């Protein structure tokens, strides 16, 4: 009896050790992901000059990357579920590395556009990492709790990487004598090195046994729908709400979801298992990701421009670039705090309650902007509150989706939180570009109206509030640890 118990504990310890090692290697991957997200922003003006294009043209690069990531992430995640998540993680890293080198040596608008879009393959890293961690934890029945803790650490790595990237970019640009090409080589080197970290340090997951096929027709239908919706939202931001054809694109894209759903319900191995995604522990999570994407991806630019608006307009903080960077830094640090707090809160409160609380924090943070936006300390307070909630949700939502998905679908479930978040962000970017022009004309020619900013904060706050309400529909015991799978603890021995 004692010998059996000791042996079981030893095998469990080996499993825990491997999972800890896995998280360490994936921590490096997410630091690199954060570097990619933070590195290029301070260099935008210099990249524009280097390419000989207009400032507004840079929006096309970001739009192309968002669009491509929305299209490829579900496919790559499904391939990870079928053939192994490490294998697809390596493939996406190779594409990201090649694209990063392409960015460094791009000399025209078109070459930079293609390279920057392809770099968007890195957005599948976090969903694949969540699936890898969940697969290791599944063997001891601690997949849900362990994935929540690991996701928090990965978000910390992501935000630290973003801070490092943003701070390093300007300094390296100066150190390299303002040579754009040399400066852009740095993130390419980082991605290239992280390939070897994955190759040597990350164990492969165990795909479902049996022959599986990629639902090409289903993914084609999904891609067409996403392409129409995200393209429509992009052109809405560029062409404005007066262009009828833009709205037609969006409506057709939404309508295309209906035949896609009907087709998927008839498939044995669908691109997306609609039956799983309409369960009460899944659909609120996916919708929450989209609603949180509104503020997470769409509100940062308006907050930055508001902070820089000259107070002679009657609003705005009048902060220079350095102070605005500090403001963004506070927001990123608060996201780190939220990511670290979420698994701790989930230990004494149910994960569902923690998700609801995080969504309420985002709602409170943005709604507080309505009465409190006159002073810098007020803006910092609001952003910190929203940041804690956002930081918790960035890792918690894909982890919750993975916990709610059956075996063989953890990757696609986690990835779709990223896709819906991207769609929410695209919607926000398009709508915010319009609403900021609404209202009375400001004193400064380039400043948006205060009424427009009020609308932005209201949309962000109400979106998060709706997300919190939707999460009440999740079963109370959702996302809890399952029983360990029988006879598979031994598989997790070192070297597996």
Secondary structure in CASP SS format (residue, H / E / C, confidence):
PFRMAT SS
TARGET T0000
AUTHOR 0000-0000-0000
METHOD secondary structure of the structure
MODEL  1
X C 1.00
X H 1.00
X H 1.00
X H 1.00
X H 1.00
X H 1.00
X H 1.00
X H 1.00
X H 1.00
X H 1.00
X H 1.00
X H 1.00
X H 1.00
X H 1.00
X H 1.00
X H 1.00
X H 1.00
X H 1.00
X H 1.00
X H 1.00
X H 1.00
X H 1.00
X H 1.00
X H 1.00
X H 1.00
X H 1.00
X H 1.00
X H 1.00
X H 1.00
X H 1.00
X H 1.00
X H 1.00
X H 1.00
X H 1.00
X H 1.00
X H 1.00
X H 1.00
X H 1.00
X H 1.00
X C 1.00
X H 1.00
X H 1.00
X H 1.00
X H 1.00
X H 1.00
X H 1.00
X H 1.00
X H 1.00
X H 1.00
X H 1.00
X H 1.00
X C 1.00
X C 1.00
X C 1.00
X H 1.00
X H 1.00
X H 1.00
X H 1.00
X H 1.00
X H 1.00
X H 1.00
X H 1.00
X H 1.00
X H 1.00
X H 1.00
X H 1.00
X H 1.00
X H 1.00
X H 1.00
X H 1.00
X H 1.00
X H 1.00
X H 1.00
X H 1.00
X H 1.00
X H 1.00
X H 1.00
X H 1.00
X H 1.00
X H 1.00
X H 1.00
X H 1.00
X H 1.00
X C 1.00
X H 1.00
X H 1.00
X H 1.00
X H 1.00
X H 1.00
X H 1.00
X H 1.00
X H 1.00
X H 1.00
X H 1.00
X H 1.00
X H 1.00
X H 1.00
X H 1.00
X H 1.00
X H 1.00
X H 1.00
X H 1.00
X H 1.00
X H 1.00
X H 1.00
X C 1.00
X C 1.00
X C 1.00
X H 1.00
X H 1.00
X H 1.00
X H 1.00
X H 1.00
X H 1.00
X H 1.00
X H 1.00
X H 1.00
X H 1.00
X H 1.00
X H 1.00
X H 1.00
X H 1.00
X H 1.00
X H 1.00
X H 1.00
X H 1.00
X H 1.00
X H 1.00
X H 1.00
X H 1.00
X H 1.00
X H 1.00
X H 1.00
X H 1.00
X H 1.00
X H 1.00
X H 1.00
X H 1.00
X C 1.00
X C 1.00
X C 1.00
X C 1.00
X H 1.00
X H 1.00
X H 1.00
X H 1.00
X H 1.00
X H 1.00
X H 1.00
X H 1.00
X H 1.00
X H 1.00
X H 1.00
X H 1.00
X H 1.00
X H 1.00
X H 1.00
X H 1.00
X H 1.00
X H 1.00
X H 1.00
X H 1.00
X H 1.00
X H 1.00
X H 1.00
X H 1.00
X H 1.00
X H 1.00
X H 1.00
X H 1.00
X H 1.00
X H 1.00
X H 1.00
X H 1.00
X H 1.00
X C 1.00
X C 1.00
X C 1.00
X C 1.00
X H 1.00
X H 1.00
X H 1.00
X H 1.00
X H 1.00
X H 1.00
X H 1.00
X H 1.00
X H 1.00
X H 1.00
X H 1.00
X H 1.00
X H 1.00
X H 1.00
X H 1.00
X H 1.00
X H 1.00
X H 1.00
X H 1.00
X H 1.00
X H 1.00
X H 1.00
X C 1.00
X C 1.00
X C 1.00
X C 1.00
X C 1.00
X C 1.00
X C 1.00
X C 1.00
X C 1.00
X C 1.00
X C 1.00
X C 1.00
X C 1.00
X C 1.00
X H 1.00
X H 1.00
X H 1.00
X H 1.00
X H 1.00
X H 1.00
X H 1.00
X H 1.00
X H 1.00
X H 1.00
X H 1.00
X H 1.00
X H 1.00
X H 1.00
X H 1.00
X H 1.00
X H 1.00
X H 1.00
X H 1.00
X H 1.00
X H 1.00
X H 1.00
X H 1.00
X H 1.00
X C 1.00
X C 1.00
X C 1.00
X C 1.00
X H 1.00
X H 1.00
X H 1.00
X H 1.00
X H 1.00
X H 1.00
X H 1.00
X H 1.00
X H 1.00
X H 1.00
X H 1.00
X H 1.00
X H 1.00
X H 1.00
X H 1.00
X H 1.00
X H 1.00
X H 1.00
X H 1.00
X H 1.00
X H 1.00
X C 1.00
X C 1.00
X C 1.00
X C 1.00
X C 1.00
X C 1.00
X C 1.00
X C 1.00
X C 1.00
X H 1.00
X H 1.00
X H 1.00
X H 1.00
X C 1.00
X C 1.00
X C 1.00
X C 1.00
X C 1.00
X H 1.00
X H 1.00
X H 1.00
X H 1.00
X H 1.00
X H 1.00
X H 1.00
X H 1.00
X H 1.00
X H 1.00
X H 1.00
X H 1.00
X H 1.00
X H 1.00
X H 1.00
X H 1.00
X H 1.00
X H 1.00
X H 1.00
X H 1.00
X H 1.00
X H 1.00
X H 1.00
X H 1.00
X H 1.00
X H 1.00
X C 1.00
X C 1.00
X H 1.00
X H 1.00
X H 1.00
X C 1.00
X C 1.00
X C 1.00
X C 1.00
X C 1.00
X C 1.00
X C 1.00
X H 1.00
X H 1.00
X H 1.00
X H 1.00
X H 1.00
X H 1.00
X H 1.00
X H 1.00
X H 1.00
X H 1.00
X H 1.00
X H 1.00
X H 1.00
X H 1.00
X H 1.00
X H 1.00
X H 1.00
X H 1.00
X H 1.00
X H 1.00
X H 1.00
X H 1.00
X H 1.00
X H 1.00
X H 1.00
X H 1.00
X H 1.00
X H 1.00
X C 1.00
X C 1.00
X H 1.00
X H 1.00
X H 1.00
X H 1.00
X H 1.00
X H 1.00
X H 1.00
X H 1.00
X H 1.00
X H 1.00
X H 1.00
X H 1.00
X H 1.00
X H 1.00
X H 1.00
X H 1.00
X H 1.00
X H 1.00
X H 1.00
X H 1.00
X H 1.00
X C 1.00
X C 1.00
X C 1.00
X C 1.00
X H 1.00
X H 1.00
X H 1.00
X H 1.00
X H 1.00
X H 1.00
X H 1.00
X H 1.00
X H 1.00
X H 1.00
X H 1.00
X H 1.00
X H 1.00
X H 1.00
X H 1.00
X H 1.00
X H 1.00
X H 1.00
X H 1.00
X H 1.00
X H 1.00
X H 1.00
X H 1.00
X H 1.00
X H 1.00
X H 1.00
X H 1.00
X H 1.00
X H 1.00
X C 1.00
X C 1.00
X C 1.00
X C 1.00
X C 1.00
X H 1.00
X H 1.00
X H 1.00
X H 1.00
X H 1.00
X H 1.00
X H 1.00
X H 1.00
X H 1.00
X H 1.00
X H 1.00
X H 1.00
X H 1.00
X H 1.00
X H 1.00
X H 1.00
X H 1.00
X H 1.00
X H 1.00
X H 1.00
X H 1.00
X H 1.00
X H 1.00
X H 1.00
X H 1.00
X H 1.00
X C 1.00
X C 1.00
X C 1.00
X C 1.00
X C 1.00
X C 1.00
X C 1.00
X C 1.00
X C 1.00
X C 1.00
X C 1.00
X C 1.00
X C 1.00
X C 1.00
X H 1.00
X H 1.00
X H 1.00
X H 1.00
X H 1.00
X H 1.00
X H 1.00
X H 1.00
X H 1.00
X H 1.00
X H 1.00
X H 1.00
X H 1.00
X H 1.00
X H 1.00
X H 1.00
X H 1.00
X H 1.00
X H 1.00
X H 1.00
X H 1.00
X H 1.00
X C 1.00
X C 1.00
X C 1.00
X C 1.00
X C 1.00
X C 1.00
X C 1.00
X C 1.00
X C 1.00
X C 1.00
X C 1.00
X C 1.00
X C 1.00
X C 1.00
X C 1.00
X C 1.00
X C 1.00
X H 1.00
X H 1.00
X H 1.00
X H 1.00
X C 1.00
X C 1.00
X C 1.00
X C 1.00
END
